[in-house]
Amino acid sequence: MQVRVFPIARERLLDIWQYTSEEWGDAQADDYVRGLMTAALALPTKRHLWRPVKERRLSGVYFFHHRHHYLFFKVLEEGALGILSILHENMNLPDRLRDDMEL
């Protein structure tokens, strides 16, 4: 199963890298973002770790917690896994996810 990163998730990755770089340096930013992407790419083989989002309007959307971030994703019509958003655990997750999904 392929993994497709949606534009808003890609934007979040860049924001995460920028913040981490400013706080702890480029090497740490590279390591953290690499870890997020490794986790995202492994999701198709780790279905037992998928947790459904309980928002009725987000039926079919799942999440996975990696370190300090949640990856939100769904299986796309063509069978690929689509990474919809990546949000920090301290954010207001329901509101930010709805914003990212434009609901």
Secondary structure by P-SEA (a helix, b strand, c coil): cbbbbcaaaaaaaaaaaaaaaacccaaaaaaaaaaaaaaaaaccccccccccccccccccbbbbbcccbbbbcccccccccccccccccccaaaaaaaaaacc
